[in-house]
Amino acid sequence: MKKSLFGLLLLSITTFSFAQKAEKIINTKEVERIEKILSADDMEGRKTFTRGIEKAGNFIAGEFKKTGLATWNGSKSYFQSFAMVRAKFLGLECSFDGKSVDARDVIVATCQPTLSINEKSGYEKVRIAKGANLFSEARKLIAANQNYLVLVDTSFSRSFNNLTRFKSQLFKSDKSVVFVIGNLDPATYTLEAKHEITEQPLANVVGVIPGKSLKDEYVIFSGHYDHLGIIRKDRQGNELTDSIFNGANDDAAGTTAVMMLAKYFKALHNNERTLVFVAFTAEEIGGYGSQYFSRQFDPEKVKAMFNIEMIGTESKWGRNAAYITGYEKTDMGKMLQANLEGTGFTFHPDPYPAQQLFYRSDNATLARLGVPAHTISTSKMENPPEPNYHKASDEIGTLDMDNMAMIIKAIALSSRGIISGKETPSRVDTSELR
């Protein structure tokens, strides 16, 4: 009985200490300072591939440096640079067992201006059979970064041409994937494809607090720092009076949270697991930043991911509440809520299951690999969604800074068991994706 009482007292003291530190570091004034800079007009809406997003990235990197974060893998920079490649088709000649193949039956996902291969080129031959998920299987093959000749069953004739979308979603690579539709199994083949290749540079911003006893186990805190940029006309062609889509809630709010959590955990200096803080690029145009970032990890070593998206407004339950996408897929949500007992803050399951939010944000790539990777949000995503979503009116004046600071504190306090290594959430069941 005495031991039990002592344990409860110790837990209470520890919780109070965490809360005190959170109250001191994660305050409304500092939250507003960062949010105001990220969503200012001079960031020009932070559209991917613009000077606005470059300016935002430099600001985030500067804050990471002031906080004292380490760089990822000993890099000389906080920028995790990579390139997307767009391949414009110019021409193709192909034959299987000496017989010509119609160019319309071939799609080549490549970063090479000229690709010339045959059966001796070392391409692994694989099939996408009838009944499979064509796009899911194609995505996996391209993500594997290997050379493949993919024989696609003729049952996919109507949707086959849609695979061309992958030609504008390629990470720079020396590997290629060739899709051919037809019930074929060639012993010999030749293919020559020509494309006009355009490289587009991108960069995530990544900072690290190395762990102590569990430094090879990772906990990720993320948000995306890109938005829609400057849009001068609406869909009807009318001039907009406000052309800067500031993205204060989407997702300067989540990025602000990541930066504040980095300050908090750096000051606490007690993480046993390695903490990774990342501001993703290119979420709005396809989630390319998070896809590239996720490929740098062994998913088994990622013990949890807190993706933070649009926390600047009140949730449907009012203040001091947020929801967790995919709540039912792991026990992470229940774990976080247990650590908030007595705080008055509540994490709820996602109230918008029809929107499929769990697989629509930057947590999705790692979640599909089994990582307990969830998005925390307060945004009302009914149909239609909240009034400022993807509009020029998404400005700092529409946000509740006090409530936003409270949400960030709740994330900090709720995650303490995971960062200490004392708690490990269950994994996502990936069998449902097969």
Secondary structure, DSSP 8 states (H G I E B T S, - for coil): -HHHHHHHHHHHHHHHHHHHHHHHHS-HHHHHHHHHHHTSGGGGGGBTTSHHHHHHHHHHHHHHHHHT-B-GGG-SSSEEEEEEEEEEEEEEEEEETTEE--GGGEEEE-S-SEEEEETTS--EEEEE-TTS-HHHHHHHHHHTTS-EEEEE-GGGTTTGGGGGGGGGSEES-S--EEEEESS---SSEEEEEEEEEEEEEEEEEEEEE--STEEEEEEEEEEE--B-EE--B-TTS-B-S--EE--IIIIIHHHHHHHHHHHHHHHH---SEEEEEEEES-TTTTSHHHHHHHTTS-GGGEEEEEEE---SS-BTTBSSEEEETTGGGSSHHHHHHHTTTTSS-EEEE-S-GGG-GGGSSTTHHHHTTT--EEEEE----SSS--TTTTSTT--GGGS-HHHHHHHHHHHHHHTHHHHTTS-------GGGG-
